[in-house]
Amino acid sequence: MDCAVITTFRCNTLCQLYQMPQAIIAHSQFSRDNLAQTFGVAGDKITVIPLGNLDYAPGNTIAPDQARQKLELPARPTYPVFWDHPQQ
């Protein structure tokens, strides 16, 4: 993505938003590079955690509230998310 493709206001807003978190998770190296290049996010703030094998997803056996408790996450977490489609 290039800031020329999106409005200047939106680009500036996203640039400011992506500077706020202490850490950001991207699902691919492409997404990590895109965040760094397009929005000026420091590379050391971005951790790549691949999605894994999406062809196999076992049935959900635990409720979201139980999962949050087990993982010691807050009951109502707020996480900014950047979603991008990985490129080969």
C-alpha atoms as one frame of an Amber mdcrd trajectory, in Angstrom:
protein
   0.000   0.000   0.000   1.215   3.479  -0.764   0.039   6.642   0.972  -0.639
   8.071  -2.506  -3.420   5.499  -2.845  -5.220   6.538   0.336  -6.240  10.019
   1.388  -3.661  12.161   3.143  -5.931  12.488   6.180  -6.363   8.730   6.482
  -2.644   8.121   5.986  -1.699  10.664   8.654  -4.261   9.211  11.049  -2.986
   5.669  10.518   0.630   6.815  10.871  -0.211   8.315  14.266  -2.240   5.251
  15.300   0.546   2.800  14.466   3.047   4.803  16.553   0.982   4.334  19.728
   1.304   0.610  20.605   4.420  -0.813  22.225   4.283  -3.817  19.911   2.470
  -4.852  16.741   1.845  -8.353  15.410   1.900  -8.940  11.652   1.048 -12.244
   9.995   3.707 -12.101   7.297   7.027 -10.500   6.463   5.203  -8.660   3.656
   2.779  -7.109   6.161   5.656  -6.197   8.485   7.533  -4.487   5.657   4.339
  -2.758   4.510   3.711  -1.310   7.987   7.302  -0.138   8.252   7.449   1.439
   4.796   3.951   2.903   4.515   3.347   4.077   8.062   6.869   4.546   9.421
   6.563   1.914  12.139   9.933   0.929  13.620  10.782  -2.595  12.495  11.741
  -3.702  16.007   8.155  -2.964  17.190   6.699  -5.468  14.710   6.730  -9.212
  15.397   5.760 -11.654  12.650   3.550 -14.513  13.819   2.309 -16.560  10.841
  -1.320 -17.641  10.811  -0.393 -21.300  10.469  -2.262 -23.997   8.608  -5.714
 -22.613   7.856  -6.815 -25.808   6.099  -7.243 -27.503   9.472  -9.204 -25.828
  12.239 -10.431 -28.068  15.055 -13.794 -27.372  16.593 -13.932 -24.666  19.223
 -13.992 -26.470  22.557 -13.601 -23.507  24.904 -15.714 -20.398  25.370 -14.055
 -17.017  24.669 -14.348 -15.933  28.328 -12.696 -19.171  29.493  -9.925 -18.775
  26.915  -9.233 -15.190  28.065  -9.087 -16.354  31.680  -6.788 -19.267  30.835
  -4.457 -16.958  28.864  -4.655 -14.306  31.611  -6.057 -11.695  29.225  -8.362
  -8.873  30.302 -12.086  -9.534  29.993 -12.553  -6.731  27.463  -9.223  -6.240
  25.689  -8.728  -3.636  22.993  -6.151  -4.441  20.364  -5.570  -2.335  17.240
  -5.333  -4.631  14.249  -3.732  -4.182  10.843  -4.972  -6.838   8.468  -3.252
  -7.331   5.159  -3.166 -10.115   2.618   0.271 -11.782   2.443   2.013 -11.590
  -0.908   4.198 -14.375  -2.205
